[in-house]
Every structure is written in C-alpha cells, then in structure tokens.
Amino acid sequence: MKKLSVKLGIIFFIIIIGLESFIFFYLHSSLVDSRVEEELSELQARGNSHRAVLEMNFDPTTVNHIALMESEADTDVVITDSFFKFIGSSKQSIHFSKYINQTITTSPRKGKIIEDNWREKPFIATVSPIEVDGLTVGYVFMFQDTASVQSLIMHLNEHFLLAGLISVGLTFIIIVILSKALTKPLIEMKEATSRMSNGDYSVSLPKTGKDELGDLAHSIHLLAHQLDYLTKERNEFLASISHELRTPLTYIKGYTDIVHKRNLPRDEQEKYLGIILEETTRLSILIKELFDLAKFDQNTFVIQKKRIDFSEFLLKMEQKLLPAFIEKNMNLQVTCPPHLFLMADPIRLEQIFLNLLDNAMKYSQHGTRTDLKVEKKGTNLHITVTDNGKGIPETDLPHIFSRFYRVDKSRTRALGGSGLGLAIVKELVHAHDGKITVNSKENIGTEFAIILKGATE
C-alpha cells in the first residue's frame, strides 16, 4: 500500500466500480420494470381484443371458441357474466376464483390490471368489461403465469452478471495500465530528486507532454542545472575566497616576521610596514565586499535613497578620479545634462561608478579615453561608461558579473582585484530597481550601460 500506483489503482477501481454498479442497477431496474409493463400491456390488449369479439357475439359458441384459443397459448382467460359467474374458461383453476371475487368495483372501459406483483404472486391478471347496448353483461379476465416473467428476468440477470464481470475485468486492466502510466513519470522524478540529493545533478527526464507532469519534469530539470551551477559556483567561490584571503595574510605574516625578527634599517622597516598596511587595507576591502554580498543574499541590504543633483554628483566624481586618470596619461570625459535629479543612494551610486571607472582605467592603455555619458529618456536615466581598453572576450561576457570571476586568469597583483567589484555593481544597480548590461569587443573597448528609474528635471 506504500506505492502510489497501488493507491491510485484502488481509488480509481472503487470509484469506477461504484459508478458502474449504480448504472447497472439503474439499467437493470428500468429494463425489468419496462419488460413487466410490456407483459401487462400485452395481456391487457389481448383481453380487450377478446372483449371486442364478445361484444359482437356474446353467446356460448364465441365464449367456447375464445376459451379454446387461450388453452393453446401461454396465457389463460376466464369469462364471466355481470355477476362474476363463470361462463367460460381456458383452464380450470381454483387460483382464478380469488382474483375474480376480489373484483367488486366496476372496471373502466379500457380495462384495468388487477394483479401486477410478479415477484410473489403466481399470476399477473387484467380485466376488461363486456358492454352490449351500454350495459355491462360480463367480464374477460386474462391471466399469465409469473414463472414465465421470472424466467425472462432470470435470463436478463444472467446477461447483466456476465456484462458486469466483463466490465470489472476490463476496468481492472485499464486501471492497472493507467495507474502505471500516471505514476511512471512520478517515479522517475522521485529517483531523479534522490540522485540530486546525493549530489548527482546529471539527471535526464523524458518529455511527458504539455501538462502538469511535463511542467514538473521541466522544473526538476531546471533545478538540477541550477543546483549544479550553484555547487560549482560555491566550490569556485570557496577556492577563490581562500586564495584571496590567503594571499594578503601570507604577505602580512611574512613581512611582520621580517620586521619583528630582524634588526632592519629604518627605511626597510618603513617599506615592509607599507606593504603590510597595503595588504591589510586590501584584506579589509575584501571582507567589506564579502559582507555586502552576504547582505544582498540575505535581503538585508538597505538602500538609503534621497533626491540628488545628478550632474553635480558626477562633477564631484570627475574631480575625485581625474588625478588618477591624468597620472596614467588617460582622458576622462563626463557628459551630463544640467539640473538633472534622481532618487538614489549617493554612497552606493558612487560605489557603482568608482568600480566601473576604476576597471576602465585599469584595463586601458595610456593615452586612451574613457567616456561617462548620461541621457534622460522619459523618467529613466541611460548611463554608459565606455573605454578603449583591451576588451572582454565573448566567452567571458556572460560571467563577468559572477563573484570572483576575472577575465585575467593569471590573478596578477597589478590588474587582479578581488573579482567581486562587478558582482557588487550588479547587485547595487538591481537594488536601485535598475538594469545593467555590457557590450565589448577585444582590442576595441568595453561599454557598460545602466538604466536607472525616477529621473526628474
């Protein structure tokens, strides 16, 4: 009883057998009642036919002729006068007397049924009055043995029983096939989820059609791919974070030992202490970025929006970054319409542009130009950051917003950041209900496009 196919089969079997039993019972009762009614109608019609003959010739010869006719038939006739005295009969039987004695009321012209209890009584019976010149001169009683009716019903019962057994057998076979067909994809899905729980995400489920089972199979298939991706991403994340944490810690520990154990000149101590400070700062930034990403994952990151003058905001950004660009002999061009306002978090917005412009400066050659351009379209701000750097390979473009993903696999200290900058940028843009996309070509440059809502003039 633990298998779903067995449970479904039993439920379907009970329901269908219940419906079939009800239908069979209803049809059986209807057919039996209809057949008995036909027998009574035929018996009444036969009596009325004899009555019509007797009304034309109500004499002993006609009476005897009718009695003789019925003696060779399956039915019996009794003809009486108006006082219920026997004047003719197809068969002598004491059982007829009690029905005739019970007929104490005047029968209608069309006749009537005086006994229809075919289950318990030996006969079913009808009566038809004989009228001559408007006066009732006698009666025609018709009788039929109920054994023949019961025999007919018995044959009908046998047919119904045979049909019922065939129906039950076919129902059982169909339900077995149907329940297995319904539960087979569910069993395969259960096995697939069991494999997924053990870390095997290479599941493949057959297509079951465009129904709920098909949707479920598709969802499990997508879940397996997502879990596989998340597992790989988690492993890469742990490997990357261990590397990123180990590198500065190694520097800090190594140079601290040197400064502590060796009697170094003042200038060398300053040099090593500077490296320790640099690595400590790098480690602090990495931990802060990881903390921010953890907040994003837990939906606890808060954006403090306020109305800012966007052109003034970008002017301050340009003044802050321009010396670094000049030092690298690079040009920074900021284009923004005046008196443009936006509801945003200025600190987080600055973090977005610092990351993008720092990348543009880091991965571009001396003498190149970086453009930050802002356009207002409706209530949206369209912002592009374009550089003339070495670009991003097409195979790397789908992954550059992933955590710890770096196009430069060498992880050089000159170029390699923590690999979290663009992941944080993407989360910050989404936190502002915005959208960020990237377009790049190798040796030509890269363009980041950001759309932010809620711009006013």
C-alpha positions as CSV (number, residue, x, y, z in Angstrom):
1,M,0.0,0.0,0.0
2,K,3.1,2.3,0.0
3,K,3.2,2.5,-3.8
4,L,1.4,5.4,-5.4
5,S,0.3,3.3,-8.3
6,V,-1.4,0.8,-6.0
7,K,-3.2,3.6,-4.1
8,L,-4.3,5.3,-7.3
9,G,-5.4,2.0,-8.7
10,I,-7.5,1.1,-5.7
11,I,-9.1,4.6,-5.6
12,F,-9.9,4.5,-9.3
13,F,-11.2,1.0,-9.1
14,I,-13.5,1.8,-6.2
15,I,-14.8,4.9,-7.9
16,I,-15.4,3.3,-11.3
17,I,-16.9,0.1,-9.9
18,G,-19.2,2.3,-7.7
19,L,-20.3,4.2,-10.8
20,E,-20.7,1.1,-12.9
21,S,-22.7,-0.6,-10.1
22,F,-25.1,2.3,-9.9
23,I,-25.5,2.4,-13.7
24,F,-26.0,-1.3,-13.9
25,F,-28.6,-1.3,-11.0
26,Y,-30.5,1.6,-12.6
27,L,-30.5,0.0,-16.1
28,H,-31.5,-3.4,-14.6
29,S,-34.4,-1.9,-12.7
30,S,-35.5,0.1,-15.7
31,L,-35.4,-2.9,-18.0
32,V,-37.2,-5.2,-15.6
33,D,-40.0,-2.6,-14.9
34,S,-40.2,-1.9,-18.7
35,R,-40.4,-5.6,-19.5
36,V,-43.1,-6.4,-16.9
37,E,-45.1,-3.4,-18.0
38,E,-44.9,-4.7,-21.6
39,E,-46.2,-8.1,-20.5
40,L,-49.1,-6.4,-18.6
41,S,-49.9,-4.2,-21.6
42,E,-49.9,-7.2,-24.0
43,L,-52.1,-9.1,-21.5
44,Q,-54.5,-6.2,-21.3
45,A,-54.5,-5.7,-25.1
46,R,-55.3,-9.5,-25.5
47,G,-58.2,-9.2,-23.1
48,N,-59.5,-6.1,-24.8
49,S,-59.3,-8.0,-28.1
50,H,-61.4,-10.9,-26.8
51,R,-63.8,-8.4,-25.2
52,A,-64.3,-6.8,-28.7
53,V,-65.2,-10.1,-30.2
54,L,-67.6,-11.0,-27.4
55,E,-69.4,-7.6,-27.7
56,M,-70.2,-8.5,-31.3
57,N,-71.3,-12.1,-30.4
58,F,-71.9,-12.7,-26.8
59,D,-73.0,-16.3,-27.0
60,P,-71.8,-19.7,-25.7
61,T,-70.2,-20.6,-29.1
62,T,-68.0,-17.5,-29.1
63,V,-67.1,-17.9,-25.4
64,N,-66.1,-21.5,-26.0
65,H,-64.1,-20.5,-29.1
66,I,-62.1,-17.9,-27.1
67,A,-61.6,-20.3,-24.2
68,L,-60.3,-23.0,-26.7
69,M,-57.9,-20.5,-28.3
70,E,-56.3,-19.5,-25.0
71,S,-56.0,-23.1,-23.9
72,E,-53.2,-23.5,-26.5
73,A,-51.5,-20.1,-25.5
74,D,-49.2,-19.1,-22.7
75,T,-52.0,-17.1,-21.2
76,D,-55.4,-18.1,-19.7
77,V,-58.8,-16.5,-20.0
78,V,-61.9,-16.6,-17.7
79,I,-65.2,-15.1,-19.0
80,T,-67.9,-14.3,-16.5
81,D,-71.3,-12.7,-16.6
82,S,-72.1,-9.4,-14.9
83,F,-72.4,-11.2,-11.6
84,F,-68.9,-12.8,-11.9
85,K,-70.3,-16.2,-12.6
86,F,-68.0,-18.4,-14.7
87,I,-69.4,-19.0,-18.2
88,G,-66.1,-19.9,-19.9
89,S,-62.5,-20.7,-19.0
90,S,-59.4,-21.9,-20.8
91,K,-58.2,-23.9,-17.8
92,Q,-59.9,-24.9,-14.5
93,S,-58.0,-23.4,-11.6
94,I,-59.1,-22.5,-8.1
95,H,-56.5,-19.8,-8.1
96,F,-58.5,-17.8,-10.6
97,S,-61.5,-17.5,-8.2
98,K,-59.9,-15.3,-5.6
99,Y,-59.0,-12.7,-8.3
100,I,-62.5,-12.7,-9.7
101,N,-64.1,-12.4,-6.2
102,Q,-61.9,-9.5,-5.5
103,T,-63.2,-7.6,-8.5
104,I,-66.0,-5.8,-6.7
105,T,-65.7,-2.4,-8.4
106,T,-66.7,-1.5,-11.9
107,S,-63.8,-1.8,-14.3
108,P,-63.2,1.1,-16.8
109,R,-63.9,0.6,-20.4
110,K,-60.2,0.2,-21.3
111,G,-59.9,-2.4,-18.6
112,K,-57.5,-2.5,-15.6
113,I,-54.7,-4.5,-14.1
114,I,-55.9,-6.4,-11.0
115,E,-52.6,-8.1,-10.2
116,D,-49.0,-7.0,-11.0
117,N,-47.0,-8.5,-8.2
118,W,-44.9,-10.8,-10.4
119,R,-42.3,-11.5,-7.7
120,E,-44.6,-13.0,-5.1
121,K,-47.9,-14.0,-6.8
122,P,-48.4,-17.0,-9.2
123,F,-50.2,-14.9,-11.8
124,I,-50.4,-11.4,-13.2
125,A,-54.0,-10.5,-14.3
126,T,-56.2,-8.0,-16.1
127,V,-59.9,-7.5,-16.5
128,S,-61.9,-6.0,-19.4
129,P,-65.7,-5.3,-19.2
130,I,-68.0,-6.6,-21.9
131,E,-70.6,-4.0,-22.8
132,V,-73.7,-4.5,-25.0
133,D,-76.1,-1.6,-25.7
134,G,-74.4,0.4,-22.9
135,L,-74.8,-2.3,-20.3
136,T,-72.1,-4.4,-18.7
137,V,-73.0,-8.0,-19.5
138,G,-69.8,-9.7,-18.4
139,Y,-66.0,-9.6,-18.0
140,V,-62.9,-11.0,-19.6
141,F,-60.2,-11.9,-17.1
142,M,-56.7,-12.6,-18.5
143,F,-54.1,-14.4,-16.6
144,Q,-50.4,-15.1,-17.2
145,D,-48.2,-17.4,-15.1
146,T,-45.5,-15.3,-13.4
147,A,-43.0,-18.2,-13.9
148,S,-42.5,-17.1,-17.5
149,V,-41.9,-13.5,-16.4
150,Q,-39.4,-14.6,-13.7
151,S,-37.7,-16.8,-16.3
152,L,-37.3,-13.8,-18.5
153,I,-35.9,-11.7,-15.7
154,M,-33.6,-14.5,-14.7
155,H,-32.1,-14.5,-18.3
156,L,-31.8,-10.8,-18.1
157,N,-29.9,-11.1,-14.7
158,E,-27.5,-13.6,-16.3
159,H,-26.8,-11.2,-19.1
160,F,-26.2,-8.3,-16.6
161,L,-24.0,-10.5,-14.5
162,L,-21.9,-11.5,-17.5
163,A,-21.6,-7.9,-18.6
164,G,-20.7,-6.9,-15.1
165,L,-17.9,-9.4,-14.8
166,I,-16.5,-8.4,-18.2
167,S,-16.8,-4.7,-17.2
168,V,-15.0,-5.4,-13.9
169,G,-12.2,-7.3,-15.7
170,L,-11.7,-4.6,-18.3
171,T,-11.9,-1.9,-15.7
172,F,-9.2,-3.6,-13.6
173,I,-6.9,-4.0,-16.7
174,I,-7.4,-0.4,-17.8
175,I,-6.8,1.0,-14.3
176,V,-3.6,-1.0,-13.9
177,I,-2.3,0.3,-17.2
178,L,-3.5,3.8,-16.4
179,S,-2.1,4.0,-12.9
180,K,1.3,2.8,-14.1
181,A,1.3,5.3,-16.9
182,L,0.5,8.1,-14.5
183,T,2.9,7.1,-11.8
184,K,5.9,6.1,-14.0
185,P,7.0,9.7,-14.6
186,L,6.5,10.5,-11.0
187,I,8.7,7.5,-10.0
188,E,11.3,8.7,-12.4
189,M,11.1,12.2,-10.9
190,K,11.5,10.7,-7.4
191,E,14.5,8.8,-8.5
192,A,15.9,12.0,-10.1
193,T,15.5,14.0,-6.9
194,S,17.1,11.2,-4.9
195,R,20.1,11.4,-7.2
196,M,20.1,15.1,-6.8
197,S,20.1,14.9,-3.0
198,N,23.2,12.7,-3.3
199,G,25.0,15.3,-5.4
200,D,24.4,13.8,-8.9
201,Y,22.8,16.6,-11.0
202,S,23.2,14.9,-14.3
203,V,19.5,14.0,-14.4
204,S,17.5,13.5,-17.6
205,L,13.7,13.2,-17.5
206,P,11.6,12.2,-20.5
207,K,9.2,14.7,-22.0
208,T,5.7,13.8,-20.8
209,G,3.8,16.5,-22.8
210,K,2.5,19.9,-22.1
211,D,0.6,19.1,-18.9
212,E,1.3,19.5,-15.2
213,L,3.6,16.4,-15.2
214,G,5.6,17.9,-18.1
215,D,5.9,21.2,-16.3
216,L,7.1,19.4,-13.1
217,A,9.7,17.4,-15.1
218,H,10.9,20.7,-16.7
219,S,11.1,22.4,-13.3
220,I,13.1,19.5,-11.9
221,H,15.4,19.6,-14.9
222,L,16.0,23.3,-14.4
223,L,16.5,22.8,-10.7
224,A,19.2,20.2,-11.4
225,H,21.0,22.6,-13.7
226,Q,20.7,25.4,-11.2
227,L,22.0,23.3,-8.3
228,D,24.8,22.0,-10.5
229,Y,25.7,25.6,-11.3
230,L,25.4,26.7,-7.7
231,T,27.5,23.8,-6.5
232,K,30.3,24.6,-9.0
233,E,29.9,28.3,-8.2
234,R,30.1,27.6,-4.4
235,N,33.3,25.5,-4.9
236,E,34.8,28.2,-7.1
237,F,33.8,30.8,-4.5
238,L,35.4,28.9,-1.7
239,A,38.5,28.3,-3.7
240,S,38.7,31.9,-4.7
241,I,38.0,33.4,-1.3
242,S,40.6,31.1,0.3
243,H,43.1,32.3,-2.3
244,E,42.1,35.9,-1.9
245,L,42.3,35.7,1.9
246,R,45.5,33.6,2.0
247,T,47.5,36.0,-0.3
248,P,47.3,39.1,1.9
249,L,47.6,37.1,5.1
250,T,50.7,35.5,3.7
251,Y,52.2,38.9,2.9
252,I,51.2,40.3,6.3
253,K,52.6,37.3,8.2
254,G,55.8,37.2,6.2
255,Y,56.7,40.8,6.4
256,T,55.7,41.0,10.1
257,D,58.1,38.2,10.9
258,I,60.8,40.0,8.9
259,V,60.2,43.3,10.8
260,H,59.9,41.5,14.1
261,K,62.8,39.1,13.9
262,R,65.4,41.2,12.0
263,N,67.2,44.3,13.0
264,L,66.4,46.2,9.8
265,P,67.3,49.8,8.9
266,R,64.6,52.4,9.3
267,D,63.9,52.7,5.5
268,E,63.5,49.0,5.1
269,Q,61.1,48.8,8.1
270,E,59.1,51.6,6.5
271,K,59.0,49.7,3.2
272,Y,57.8,46.4,4.8
273,L,55.3,48.2,7.1
274,G,53.9,50.0,4.0
275,I,53.4,46.6,2.3
276,I,51.7,45.3,5.5
277,L,49.4,48.3,5.6
278,E,48.6,47.9,1.9
279,E,47.7,44.2,2.3
280,T,45.7,45.0,5.5
281,T,43.7,47.6,3.5
282,R,43.3,45.1,0.7
283,L,42.1,42.5,3.2
284,S,39.7,45.0,4.8
285,I,38.2,45.9,1.5
286,L,37.7,42.3,0.5
287,I,36.0,41.5,3.8
288,K,33.7,44.5,3.4
289,E,32.8,43.4,-0.1
290,L,32.0,39.9,1.1
291,F,29.9,41.4,3.9
292,D,28.0,43.5,1.4
293,L,27.3,40.4,-0.8
294,A,26.2,38.5,2.2
295,K,23.7,41.2,2.9
296,F,22.4,41.1,-0.6
297,D,22.0,37.3,-0.3
298,Q,20.0,37.7,2.9
299,N,17.9,40.6,1.6
300,T,19.1,42.8,4.5
301,F,21.0,45.3,2.3
302,V,19.4,48.7,2.8
303,I,19.4,51.5,0.2
304,Q,19.0,55.0,1.6
305,K,17.5,56.9,-1.3
306,K,17.3,60.7,-1.5
307,R,16.9,63.3,-4.1
308,I,20.4,64.1,-5.6
309,D,21.5,66.6,-8.3
310,F,23.0,64.0,-10.7
311,S,25.1,66.5,-12.7
312,E,26.6,67.9,-9.5
313,F,27.2,64.3,-8.3
314,L,29.1,63.3,-11.4
315,L,31.1,66.5,-11.3
316,K,32.4,65.5,-7.9
317,M,33.1,62.0,-9.1
318,E,35.1,63.5,-12.0
319,Q,37.1,65.8,-9.7
320,K,37.9,62.8,-7.5
321,L,39.1,60.5,-10.3
322,L,40.6,62.9,-12.7
323,P,44.1,63.0,-10.9
324,A,44.3,59.2,-11.3
325,F,43.5,59.3,-15.0
326,I,46.0,62.2,-15.5
327,E,48.6,60.2,-13.7
328,K,48.1,57.3,-16.2
329,N,48.0,59.8,-19.1
330,M,44.4,59.0,-19.8
331,N,41.4,61.2,-20.6
332,L,38.1,61.1,-18.6
333,Q,35.1,62.7,-20.3
334,V,31.9,63.2,-18.4
335,T,28.8,64.3,-20.3
336,C,25.6,65.0,-18.3
337,P,22.7,67.5,-18.8
338,P,22.4,70.1,-16.1
339,H,19.7,70.3,-13.4
340,L,19.1,66.6,-13.6
341,F,17.8,65.0,-10.4
342,L,17.5,61.3,-9.3
343,M,16.2,59.4,-6.3
344,A,19.1,57.2,-5.3
345,D,21.6,56.3,-2.6
346,P,24.6,58.6,-3.3
347,I,27.1,56.4,-1.4
348,R,26.1,53.3,-3.3
349,L,25.8,55.2,-6.5
350,E,29.4,56.4,-6.0
351,Q,30.5,52.8,-5.4
352,I,29.0,51.8,-8.7
353,F,30.8,54.4,-10.8
354,L,34.1,54.0,-8.8
355,N,34.1,50.3,-9.7
356,L,33.3,50.9,-13.4
357,L,35.7,53.8,-13.9
358,D,38.4,52.0,-12.0
359,N,38.1,49.0,-14.3
360,A,38.1,51.3,-17.3
361,M,41.3,52.9,-16.1
362,K,42.9,49.6,-15.0
363,Y,42.3,47.7,-18.3
364,S,43.0,50.6,-20.8
365,Q,46.3,51.7,-22.3
366,H,48.0,55.0,-21.7
367,G,46.6,57.8,-23.9
368,T,43.2,56.3,-24.3
369,R,39.9,57.9,-23.4
370,T,37.0,56.9,-21.1
371,D,33.5,58.4,-21.6
372,L,30.8,58.6,-19.0
373,K,27.6,59.8,-20.8
374,V,24.2,60.4,-19.3
375,E,20.9,60.8,-21.2
376,K,17.4,61.3,-19.9
377,K,14.7,59.3,-21.7
378,G,11.3,59.8,-20.2
379,T,11.7,59.2,-16.4
380,N,14.8,56.9,-17.0
381,L,18.4,57.8,-16.9
382,H,20.5,56.0,-19.6
383,I,24.2,55.9,-18.4
384,T,27.1,54.5,-20.4
385,V,30.7,54.0,-19.4
386,T,32.8,53.4,-22.5
387,D,36.5,52.8,-22.6
388,N,39.1,52.0,-25.4
389,G,40.7,49.2,-23.4
390,K,41.7,45.6,-24.4
391,G,38.0,44.5,-24.2
392,I,36.5,41.3,-22.9
393,P,36.4,38.0,-24.8
394,E,33.0,37.0,-25.9
395,T,33.2,33.7,-24.0
396,D,33.7,35.7,-20.7
397,L,30.9,38.2,-21.2
398,P,28.1,36.0,-19.7
399,H,30.2,35.5,-16.5
400,I,31.8,38.9,-15.7
401,F,29.1,39.7,-13.1
402,S,29.7,36.4,-11.2
403,R,31.6,36.5,-7.9
404,F,35.3,36.1,-8.1
405,Y,35.2,35.8,-11.9
406,R,38.1,37.5,-13.6
407,V,38.9,37.7,-17.3
408,D,42.6,37.8,-16.3
409,K,43.1,34.2,-15.1
410,S,46.6,35.0,-14.0
411,R,45.4,36.9,-11.0
412,T,48.3,39.4,-11.3
413,R,48.5,41.8,-8.4
414,A,48.8,44.7,-10.9
415,L,45.5,44.1,-12.5
416,G,43.6,41.5,-10.5
417,G,41.2,42.9,-7.9
418,S,39.1,40.6,-5.7
419,G,36.8,39.7,-8.5
420,L,33.8,41.0,-6.5
421,G,33.6,44.5,-7.9
422,L,31.2,43.9,-10.9
423,A,29.1,41.4,-8.8
424,I,28.6,44.2,-6.3
425,V,27.9,46.7,-9.1
426,K,25.2,44.4,-10.5
427,E,23.5,44.0,-7.0
428,L,23.6,47.7,-6.3
429,V,22.0,48.5,-9.7
430,H,19.3,46.0,-9.1
431,A,18.8,47.4,-5.6
432,H,18.0,50.7,-7.3
433,D,15.5,48.9,-9.5
434,G,17.8,49.4,-12.4
435,K,19.4,47.3,-15.1
436,I,23.0,46.9,-16.2
437,T,24.3,45.3,-19.5
438,V,27.7,45.0,-21.1
439,N,28.9,45.1,-24.6
440,S,32.6,44.5,-25.5
441,K,35.0,43.7,-28.3
442,E,38.5,42.6,-27.9
443,N,41.2,45.3,-28.6
444,I,38.4,47.8,-29.2
445,G,36.8,48.5,-25.9
446,T,34.0,47.9,-23.4
447,E,30.7,49.6,-22.8
448,F,28.6,49.2,-19.6
449,A,25.1,50.5,-20.0
450,I,22.9,51.3,-16.9
451,I,19.3,52.3,-16.8
452,L,18.0,53.9,-13.6
453,K,14.4,54.9,-12.9
454,G,12.9,58.0,-11.3
455,A,14.8,60.9,-13.1
456,T,13.3,64.4,-12.9
457,E,14.4,67.9,-14.1
